[in-house]
């Protein structure tokens, strides 16, 4: 009798943990709104990561305990946060100067679509009546040294989010370095998308069927 309880893929927390493990000690990191915010919960003990939020805080701490929230201390997603020892506050314009001046090492963003060459679309579908959400994403992809994206591999109706060419309005061209989804981790290279790691219960053929661009496997040494 076939076991139907075999796990397939990673959940949201497990994807965030995969991202966190790839962030080096001492990095200055900006986390996008939504799933990217989960990454802060999984930085390994003993590793220091300094979080930046574009509304004016460097040294963002974890989510406060219930009842300990400060209504004046929020991140760019309007969620309550804390600050770590040595944190500093500054004007919104100064925050974007840090971004545009390439002082932030890594940014983790969500996506609507990401293309095989690293093109990113994450602010609007371009459809009539759609509510765009530009935020600071365009500044982040232009100014941050390394862009990582975290996403479900497909939309709710099963359409690929990872495609050959984006059909939605672009946030930035050839900006994404690595894609973390519930099915796999993909490296974006000049030669295309390479599978770095497959999630539990996922094989290469299944992954390819869920992807709108050609995938490549690394050659074993």
N, C-alpha and C positions, 0 to 999 in steps of 0.2 A: 504494500500500500504506500503510495507516494506521500511524503511528508510535506504538507502545505504550509508548515510553520517556519520554513527556512527563511532566514532574514535576507532581504534584498535591499541593498543600498544603506546609506547613512541617514540618520535623522538630523534635524537642524543643529542640535548641540554637538553632534559628532562631526559635522562639517566644520563648525566653528572651531572645534578643537584642532582639526587638521590645519586650519589656517594659523591658529595660535602657535603651533609647534614650529612653523616655518618663519616666525618673526624673530629676528636675532636679538640678543641682549643689547640693551642700550639704544634701541630704535625709537625714533619719534614717529608716532602712528596716528593717523586720522581714521576714524571708523564712520562709515556711512550709516544712514538711518535704516532701521529694520534688522534683518538677519546679521549684518556686519557688527551690530552692537554686541552680539553674543560673544564675539571673539575675546572681549576683555575678561570674561569669566574663566578663560582656560589657559592663560599664560602660565607656563610651568614655574613652580616654586624656585626661587633663587635667580630668576631672570627678570631684569628690570626693563620695563617698557613704559615710555612716557607718552601718554595719550593727549592729543590736541583736539579741541573742538572749535569749529570756526566761529562760534558766537563769543569767543574770547577767553578761553581757559587752556593753559598748558599744565598738565599734571592732574588730569581727570582721574578720579578714583572710582571704586565700584558703586553699584546701586546702593543707596542707604537702606538700613533696616526700617521696617514698617514703623511709623511713628516718629522717625528721626529725620524726615525729609525737611530740607530747607527750600521753601518755595522760590527763593531767589537764585538757587544754584541748579541750573538745568543744562542739558547738552543741546546741540543743534536740533535734535528731534523733540525738544520740549519735555524730555524725561528727566526726573530728578536724579542727580548724581552726587558724588562727594568729591573732595579734592585731597590729594596726597600732601605729605609734608614737603614744603618747598615749592608748591604750586604757585603760579602767578596768573593774574587776571589782567586783561587789556582790552582796548577798544576793538570793535569788530573790524575796522579798517586795518589795524595792526595785525590781526589774525590772518587776514588775507594777504598781507605783505609777507608773512612767513610762508604761506602757501606759494605765492607767485615768485618769491625769492628762492624757491627750491630748498627750503630749510626742513621740510617734512620728508622723512625717509620712505614711508609706506602709507598707502591708503587702501582700505578695503571697502569695496562698493557692491551694491546690488545691481542687477541688470534686468532690462527688458529683452535685449538681444546682445550677443557678442559674436563677432565674425572671426573666421579662421585666421585673419591677419591681425587680430587684436582691436579692430574697430569696436567701439562701445556705444550702445544706445540705452540710456537709462532714465530719460527725463520726460518722454512723451511718446505715445504711439502714433501721433500725427493724425489720428482719426477725428472726425467732426464731433465736437462735444467732449472730447477728452480733456481732462484737467492736467496741464503740464506742471512739472515740478522741477524746475531748473536747480534751485538751491545753489550750493557751491560746487556741484559736480564738475562743471566745465573748467573752473579754476583749478580744482584738484587734479584732474587728469592732465592739465597743461603744466602744472608746477611741481607735483610730487614725483619723486624719483622712481618709485615702483608702484604700479597699480595691480592689485589683486582683486578678483571678483568672486563673490559667493552667491550661489543661486540654486534653485531647483533646476534640474536638467531640461524639463519641459514645462509648458504652461498647464493650467488646470484642464484644458481640453486636449492635451497631448501633443501640442505643436512644439517643435524644437526651439529652444532659446539660443542654442549654439548653432550658428548658420554659416553658410559660405559668404553671403553678403547681407548686411543689415538692411532691412526694409523700413525701419523706423528712423526718425531724425537722429543724427549722430551727436553724441556728447564729445567724442574725441576720436581721432584717427590713429590706428596702430598704437594704442596706449596700454593695452592689457598684457601683462606678463604671464599670469597663471589664472586658471579657472578652477574653482572648487565647487563641485555640484554634489547632489545626493548619490550620484552614480560613479563619479570618478574625479580624479585630479588631472587636469590637462595643462601642458606647457604650450605656450604660444611662441612659435619660432619662425624664422624666415622660411623654413621648409614646410610649414603647416602646423597642425595640432598633433602633439605627441602625448600618448597616454602615460602619465607618470605613475598612477596608482588606480586600481579598480576597487570599487566598494564591494563588500561581502555579497556573494550571490550574483554578481554581475560579470559577464564575460565580454570579450571584445566584440563579438558579433552583435550581441544585444545592445551594447553601447552604441555601436555604429548605426543601428536602426533608429535609435532615439536622438541621433545627431544629424543636423542639416548640413554638415560639412564632412569632408573626408578626414578620417583619423589615421594616425600612424603609430606603430609600435617601435619602441626603442630596441635596437639590436643588443642582444646579450653578449657581453664580452667573454 
